[in-house]
Amino acid sequence: MKKSLVLIAGSVKTKEALHHQLKQLLGDYISIDSYAIDEGFVWPLTADVVLYSSEVVKFEANRKLVIETNHSIVGKRTLHHEYIDLLLRIPSGRRVLVVNDDYDAAVELIQSLYRLGIDHIEFFPFKKEQVFYEDIYIAISPGEAHLAPPYMKEVIDIGVRLFDMTTVLEIVKDCGLDESISVIISDRYIRNIIELQRKLMEAEQLTKRVNEHIQNVVDTVDDGILAIDVNEIITVFNKGMEAILRVPMEQAIGQPISRILPQQEIVEFIRTGIEDNKYFNMNGVDSVVFRFPMLQENKIVVTFKSVSQAFEIEKTAQREFRNQGFVAKYSFEDIIGEHASLIACKQVAKKLALSDHPILIQGETGTGKELFAHAIHKQSNRKNGPFVAVNCSAFTESLLESELFGYEEGTFTGAKKGGKKGLFELADNGTIFLDEIGDISLHVQSHLLRVLQEQEIRRVGGRKIIPINVRVIAATNKNIQKKIEDSSFRSDLFYRLNVLGFHIPSLRLRKQDIPLLIRHFISKSGRWISVEEEVMQTMMEHNWPGNIRELKGVLDYMLAVSDGRSVTTKDVPGDRFHSSEQSRALWHTEYNFAKTVLEMREHLCILETIKRCNDAGKAASREYISLQSMEYDAFLSPQQVRLRLTHLQEEGFVVKGKGRAGTKITSAGVDYLRFLKTQQNTTTTI
């Protein structure tokens, strides 16, 4: 009868990987059952040998379970051999974050990597409470890649760590297996590594063929291409350079560049040039020489391009930008509505489109500000130029700055070779749409002001001034006047942006358009389906704080869950459209947080004050909330406000910020505030 082994791992993924390894090596000789703490157990556990994936797992399992066994082993883990090449490909000297679900496990993995000789990179253990790691943009993880900080440019999953050979042989010993079996199992273990070596050799051959292919491709390029190393020795010299200099490649490679290039001024530019490119006349041909330093490899790549070719490439690039989607997709016909306020808004926008001045579009979230921006560009004299849209709130300050204005090579870790064009450059001779302009920092605001004033930009980390011809359309759902008052938005930028401006009406002010919008969205979905009158009435009664975006989201949900013939009241999502009596009954069961009328009044005061501040684009301070509480007949000192905010944060209704960041209300807090207002009305009626 086979001896029994029980494997206990932390996660399901780890369990599956380790079970597969044990089955492959020992499955012929012992019976193997595997469990993960994350998925529960069959209780109690009985086996000849119990194998734990780590000390932490052993502690957790013995705390929760009764385990009967003759032998228990805490397995030693090592790097999965199939993923070693991923680590070896990381450039030498890079700082790398090691991500695991436990800090000690991350440290243990780092120690294992160093013992295996993977020491060409510097490893740092991941801490769950640490958000940012300076100068680290690559992360590796043994199956826990989802825990890596979201800003990481590259996350490499190196697979679940497997048991090492000493652990496998210890299992053989504790199961009382014959020594000859140990030899067979060792051979199986080594065979896996031999198979990996075979794959690496095949990859090496493939790399050699790829390099030969790349050399052939470089030789077919019309431009002259050469590269020099730190000693100014030519390491790359293509057939294009052969034609330009009339020197065979075999004679050029390995020679100092000063011996091969006849014009000393070109040699000096390649050696020490500050500019990216420079004009030269070579053998009567006007050429532009481009210089690309490769800092990590201590090499310089140089291309020689004729001026006529450069002009053609620039025109091709402009066409390609349009082909890549930098075009306006919507016209004024795509803006649906027959309400007088919307028609008037469209008429104004059409007139503004004919001007080249900046436009500021204001309106609540979901009202269609981006649609108007697209339509204005298509109606303008720039309609054949690029249209570039960017959501300013989707980026951090530094990322937004580099996205808008571009950056030079080497400006920061991870920057592209040769730098990168910013969105303003890509929008040259066209329009750039800056959505959520009210969320940008004062630092970026100052740069944007200069663009509007001078029609020129300078890349991040660069010194060259780049002239541009771009029309700016900005949009915001924030109260800019309020932000100017609290000094979070520059008044001079506002006046520059608001040369031409208009406000898009919210959906609750033009509810007559709701049936029209619903029919439009159903038509766009490609389905023939009706909407019950009661559902339509419910939609008409809702205030739609998310405007058309919310309406479309709700309709998409109802179309997805409907029976395919008609949308009925049972398809309406959740309790969003319950009657006030139903909502009140539902809220009574959901919110038992406030125990007394006084507590409810205090919560109402705090949440309503925070929401009012947030709606105005500000965060609420304790002192301001305390001052406002006097109007609610429930005066609270700043200390009392602090305690109430702590309790509200524990319930998920607010998020407290440090210092001037103030406090912000959550979506759950908005629902709770709505409930409190309903209860207040009920109490008043009684």
Secondary structure, DSSP 8 states (H G I E B T S, - for coil): --EEEEEEESSHHHHHHHHHHHHHHHTTTEEEEEEEGGGB--SSEEEEEEEESSHHHHHHHHHH--EEEEEEEE--EE--GGGHHHHHTS-TT-EEEE--SSHHHHHHHHHHHHHTT--SSEEEE--TT----TT--EEEESS-GGGS-TT-SEEEE----EE-HHHHHHHHHHTT--HHHHHHHHHHHHHHHHHHHHHHHHHHHHHHHHHHHHHHHHHH-SSEEEEE-TT-BEEEE-HHHHHHHT--HHHHTTSBHHHH---HHHHHHHHH--SSEEEEEETTEEEEEEEEEETTTTEEEEEEEEHHHHHHHHHHHHHHHHHTT-S----GGGS----HHHHHHHHHHHHHHTS-S-EEEE--TTS-HHHHHHHHHHHSTTTTS-EEEEEGGGS-HHHHHHHHH-B-TTSSTT--TT-B--HHHHTTTEEEEEETGGGS-HHHHHHHHHHHHHSEEE-BT---EEE--EEEEEEESS-HHHHHHTTSS-HHHHHHHTTEEEE---GGG-GGGHHHHHHHHHHHHT---EE-HHHHHHHHHS--TTHHHHHHHHHHHHHHHS-SSEE-GGGS-TTTT--HHHHHHHHHHH-----SHHHHHHHHHHHHHHHHHHHTT--B-HHHHHHHHGGGT----HHHHHHHHHHHHHTTSEEE-SGGG-EEE-HHHHHHHHHHHHHHHHHHH-
